[in-house]
Every structure is written in C-alpha cells, then in structure tokens.
Amino acid sequence: MENQSEKPVICFLCTGNAARSVMARIMFETRAPNYVAVGAGTLVLEGHPMSQRTRKALEGFEISDPAHRSSQFGEKHVEVDLVVAMEPSHIQWIRKNFPEVAPRAATLPRLVQKLPEYGSLHERIKKLNLAEVEIESWEEVVDPASGDQEVFDLCAAEIDRLINQLIDRLP
C-alpha cells in the first residue's frame, strides 16, 4: 500500500468489506487524522458498495462514504502498519494466507484491551506478539449480515465505542 503521507496506514478487515470494516474504517478516518484508514475483506465480491443497512446505520452517526467499493485483502495491503480485524477467523485467515502480515494483525477488541500504552505504534504492536498469540472467542465483533436494521445499528454502536477506545490508545 503506497503511503505518500508517511502517516501510519491501518487496514480494517472483515469478511465482505460491506458492513463492519466499512463502519470501522469511516469512523476511524473521520476521528484520527494522523492515520490513513483503508478497508478490505477476506471473501469479497470486488467493487460493491456498502450494504443499505450499513449506510443507514452510519447515517445515525452523521457520516457516509458513497464512494466506498468493496476490496479483497491482497498484495496491495501487505505493507500496512496494522490490520484491525473484526473476528478471530479473520486473524486465522491472515495467518494462513499472508503470514508476513500476522505480526501486525489483531482483532479490534484485542487492541482496545491489550495495546501497550507507551512507545511508537510499531514498538507497541511488536510487544503484543500477534503472530503467536492465541486468538480467543471474546475477540469478535458479531457480523450483522443476516440481521435487520436494528442489528446493524447495534453493531455500529459497538464499533463506535471500540473505535473511540482504540483512538484513545493509539500514539
């Protein structure tokens, strides 16, 4: 991922890049100007817009991204500074398909709870030993995909809370 600005690049990762990673990326992007935020998925139909329920859930936060198009995680993402995944299976997928990224890939709940307070972003990530750590069931932001609008709204509220906590922990 080419980074012209020299700001750290954070990739938010979910399955289809249509709901959770979209919400997380745009919330982070609007609140953390010292970072570049991108999104991707592990099993994506390339180029699709976010779901209507995602769009409506984001409206509740007065944010939108009408230009969003889904993107498969791939070679263009391997140089990102940090991959923030939405569930344990995404970390397992990274470890299997992009092992070189595993030392920089963690779930959003893990980062909110475990990211060390001091040092540069790279030093703090390294201290987590992410390529080796056992991923646990509590690390999931539940996929709203088959739910109604209320499920998407609840997911957006959870991601909003977690993104605010992540921003508070970042250097």
LINBELGI-V69663 format. One record per pair of residues at least 24 apart in sequence whose ideal C-beta (glycine too) atoms are under 6 Angstrom apart, sorted by sequence separation. I is the first residue (numbers start at 1). GAP is how many residues later the second one is. D is the distance in Angstrom with one decimal. If there is no record, write none. Layout:
{{I & GAP & D} {I & GAP & D}}
This chain:
{{17 & 24 & 3.3} {84 & 24 & 5.2} {106 & 24 & 5.2} {10 & 25 & 5.5} {16 & 25 & 4.9} {105 & 25 & 5.9} {15 & 26 & 5.5} {44 & 26 & 4.8} {46 & 26 & 5.8} {7 & 27 & 5.9} {8 & 27 & 5.3} {9 & 27 & 4.5} {10 & 27 & 5.5} {11 & 27 & 4.9} {12 & 27 & 4.8} {13 & 27 & 5.5} {14 & 27 & 5.7} {15 & 27 & 5.5} {17 & 27 & 5.1} {103 & 27 & 5.4} {7 & 28 & 5.5} {15 & 28 & 5.4} {16 & 28 & 5.8} {22 & 28 & 4.6} {44 & 28 & 4.2} {103 & 28 & 4.4} {7 & 29 & 5.0} {11 & 29 & 5.7} {102 & 29 & 3.9} {110 & 29 & 5.2} {109 & 30 & 4.7} {40 & 31 & 4.9} {18 & 32 & 5.4} {19 & 32 & 5.7} {22 & 32 & 5.5} {107 & 32 & 3.9} {18 & 33 & 4.9} {30 & 33 & 5.6} {40 & 33 & 3.9} {108 & 33 & 5.9} {19 & 35 & 4.6} {26 & 37 & 5.5} {40 & 37 & 5.6} {26 & 39 & 5.0} {91 & 44 & 5.0} {22 & 46 & 5.8} {88 & 47 & 4.2} {42 & 48 & 5.7} {112 & 50 & 5.5} {121 & 50 & 5.5} {42 & 51 & 4.6} {88 & 51 & 5.4} {18 & 52 & 5.7} {17 & 53 & 4.1} {87 & 53 & 4.3} {112 & 53 & 4.4} {17 & 54 & 5.7} {108 & 54 & 5.1} {112 & 54 & 5.5} {115 & 54 & 4.8} {86 & 55 & 4.5} {111 & 55 & 5.7} {11 & 66 & 5.3} {20 & 66 & 4.4} {11 & 69 & 4.4} {13 & 70 & 5.4} {9 & 71 & 4.5} {9 & 72 & 5.2} {10 & 72 & 4.8} {11 & 72 & 4.9} {12 & 72 & 5.1} {13 & 72 & 4.6} {14 & 72 & 4.3} {8 & 73 & 4.2} {10 & 74 & 5.9} {1 & 75 & 5.7} {1 & 76 & 5.8} {13 & 77 & 5.2} {1 & 78 & 5.1} {1 & 79 & 5.3} {57 & 95 & 4.3} {53 & 96 & 5.4} {57 & 96 & 5.0} {53 & 99 & 4.1} {57 & 99 & 3.9} {8 & 113 & 5.4} {20 & 121 & 5.7} {19 & 125 & 5.7} {23 & 133 & 5.3} {27 & 133 & 5.9} {24 & 135 & 5.2} {28 & 135 & 5.3} {32 & 135 & 5.2} {23 & 136 & 4.7} {27 & 136 & 4.5} {31 & 136 & 5.7} {24 & 139 & 5.9}}
